[in-house]
Amino acid sequence: MTQTGQDATYTMGRSRGETDRLIEQAHLYEKITLRMLRDAGVGSGMKVLDVGSGAGDVAFAAAQIVGPEGSVVGVDVNPDILEVARGRAEQAGHTNIQFIAGDARTLDLSPDFDAVVGRLVLMYLADPAVALKQFVAHLRPGGIVAFQEAELALYETAKNPDTPLSNQLVDWGLKVFQQSGANIGMGLELHRTFVEAGLPAPVAHLEAPAGAGPAWVGYEFLKHAFTSLLPLIETYGIATAEQLDLETLSERLQQEATSSGRLIMLPPHVTAYATLPI
């Protein structure tokens, strides 16, 4: 469903813990993002615009692909998180990345980028098709458009009688994203969004990390995700901190995965990419 009006509240909040979760998330989804960028045609020497750069991980992935001959500009409306991104870029030795605070829809950027990319950005924007058209205005003819968005609505299909805790987390998670105004079905709407923005129909893929077993990192990731979600969960009256019981959440999820014999799925992501006509 296309949104109208104001952009959504960033459901995960703004905190150092959330920044750490974003970095953790980047490790879990890094291969998916790298594959999207490479399959889309991002290559050595290109100039890439990363929209909604956050802590910088998509920019780092793009910089890895374009190499020292290329460059990446990361844009985010949150100047504080860009300070983290700059520090991480310096520590990692990335000399071909620049971070700019602002809204990529309205920033005065040169229209000579080879690619515009983003991850988990469109789901928070009031009109994603209009926003995408504005992002594309920064591209040269023949430029690449590649976006990765969550398809949270698919979580309803993951419910099972043997996983009551996971089922409850699905209900609480979907409610908080919906009430904050985020589009929980953005992933599967990427095709329509590209077309409405005047782009060619994109190539798209759907993928989600999943796991079980005692060593799986997903339990802790979900604990950290709900730590970030908790303020809005309580604000909206969806659940209480006592009901979530974050201190034991990862252990209880592991126990449920073991007893049910079922995988636990992290948020499914859809990747979509297209190339502008020359």
N, C-alpha and C positions, 0 to 999 in steps of 0.2 A: 504494500500500500504506500503510495507516494505521500509524503508529509507536506503540509503547508504551514506557513507561519514561522515561528521562531525555531532556531536550532534547539536540539535536545540538550538537557543537562548531561554533562559527562558522567555517566552512571557510576563509574569506578572511583570518582573523587580525585582530589589533588593532595597527595601526601608523599613523603619519602618512601613509605611502605609501598604505595601504589607504583612509584617509579621503579622500585626494585622488582615489583611483580611484572611490570612491562618488560624489563630486561629478562626475567625468567621466562615470560611468554615468548620472547623473541627466540630463545634457544629451542623451545619446543616446536616453533613454527618456521624455523630458519630454512630448513630444506624445502618446504612448500614455497616460501617466498623466493628463494634463489631459483627454483625450477620455473616459477612463473616469470621472473625477469628474463631468464635465459630463453625460455620458450617464446616469450613475446618479441625477442630480437634485440634486447639490450646487450651491447657489446663494447669491446675495447674502444676507448677514445671518445665515447659519447658524453653528452652533457645532460644530466638527469635532474628533474625536479621532484623532490619527495614531499608530498603534501601531508600535513599532520605528523610531522617527524617525531614528536615525542622525545624519548630518550636517545633516539638516533639510530635504532637498529636497522630499519629499512634502508636508511642512507648508507650505513656501513655495508650492507649487502650489495647495494648498487655500486658503491665505491670499489668493492672487491672485484666486481665484474668489469667496470669501465677502466680500471687500472690507473696508473699515474698520468697517462695521456688524456684521461677523461676527467670529469668533474661532477660533483653532486651539490645541489643547493637544497637544504632541508628547511622547511617552513612550518612553524607551529604558532598558535595563538598564545601559548603559555610561555612567556620568556624565562620563567624559573627552570622549567624542565630542559630548556635549550642550554642553560648553563651546565647542566649535567651532561648533555650530549656533547658539548664542546670539550669538557674535561675528559670524557671517555674517548673522543676522537683523538685528542692530543696524546693520551696515554697509549692508545693503540697505534699511533704513528700515522694516522690518516692525514695527509696534507692536501688532499683534493676535495675536501668537504667544507662548505660554508653553511652556517645556520642563521636564519633570519626570523625574527619574531614578527608575526602578523598573520593576516588572513589571506591565503593564496588566491581567494576569489577576487580580491580587490588590490593586492599589492602591485606596484608598478615594476613588473619584471620584464626582461627582454623576451621577445617571442621567438627565440632561437633554440629552445630546448629540443633535444632529440627524443626525450621520453618524459612523461609525467606519470608518477606512480604513487600509490598510497595503500595503507593497510588499516582497516577498522576506522575509516574516516567518514565515508558516505552515510553510514548508519546513524550518525548523529546530526546530519544536516537537514534543514527544513525541506529543501527541494533538491534531492541529489542529482537529478538530471540537469537542472540549471547550474548547479555547482560544477558538475563535470564539464559542462560546456565552457564555463569560465576558466577552469583549469587548462582545458585544451587550447585556449587562446594563447597560452604561453609556448605552444609547440610550433616548430617549423612544419612545412608541408612534408608528408610522409612520416611524421613523428609517431611514436608509440604511446599507447594509453594502457596501463596495467594496474588493476585494483584488486585487492583481496579483502573480502568482507565476511563477517560471521553470518551463519544461517541458524540462529538460535531456536527458531520455531521447530526444527527437526528434533529437538530434545523431547518433544512429546512422544515421539515414536520409540524412545529409549526406555520409557517406563516399563516396569515389570513387577509382578506381585512379589518376586523374591528380593527386590531392592527398594524397600520402603524409604531408607534414608536418601538414596539417590533421587527417588521420586519426589521427596519433599524439597530437596535442593532445586530440582527442576522447577517446581511450582513457585518457590520463593524467587529464584533467579529470573524467571520469565516475567513475573509480576513487577519486580523492581525495574527491569529494563523498559517494560511497557509504560509504567507510570512516570518514568523519567523522560519519556518521549522518544526513546531510541527505537529504531526500526528493527525488530527481531527477525524479520524475513528479508533483510537487505541482500543477503548472498544470492538467493534465487531470483531477486529482482534486478540483478546486474545486467542481464540481457536487455530488459526493457529500458533500464536507465541509460545504457549506451546508445540504444536506438533513439530514444527521446532526446538525447543530447546531440543527435545528428551524426553519430559515429556508425561505422560498420558494425554488423552483428558480431559480438566477440566470441572468441574461442574460450571455453570455460571448463573448469574442473572442480569437483567437490572432494574434500579430503578432511579427515579429522584424526588427531592423535588419540590413541586409546591404549589402555593397558590394565593390568591386574598384577598379582604377585607382590611379594613383600618389598621389592626394591624399586617399584615404579614411582617416578617423580611426580606423577599426576595428583597423588593424594595431597601433597604439600602445596602444589599449585592451586588446587581447588580451595584449600584452606586460606591461602593468601588472597585468592579472588574474593571469597566471601568476607574476608577481613576488610577489603576495600569497599565491598557492597554494603556492609553492615550499617553505616550511618544512614543511608537512604532507606534501607530495609526497615530500620526503626522509625525514621521520619514518616514513612508512608504507612506505618502500622501493619506491616506485612508479617513480621516476626520480631522476637526479642533476642538479645545477646544470649540470654539463658537458653532459649530454644535452639539457637545455633550451636552453642557450646564449642567455640572455636578451638579451645585448648585440646579437645579430644577428637576433633572432626576428622583429621587425616587418619587416625587410628581406627575410628569407626568405619570410615570408607574402606579401608583395607580389609577389615574384618568382613564387611558385607560382600566385597568382591570375592574373598576366599570362600565364604559360605554359599554364595549364589553360583559361583563358577562363571560369572559373567564379566565381560570387559566393562570398564568405565570409560565413557567417551568424553573427551574434552570438546570445547566448542567447535563445531564443524565450520570450515572456511570454504568459500567459493573464490577461486581465482578466475579473473576474466581479463582478456587483453585483445586489442585490435590495433590496426595501423591506419593512420590517416591517408587519404589519397594524396598523390604527389601533384 
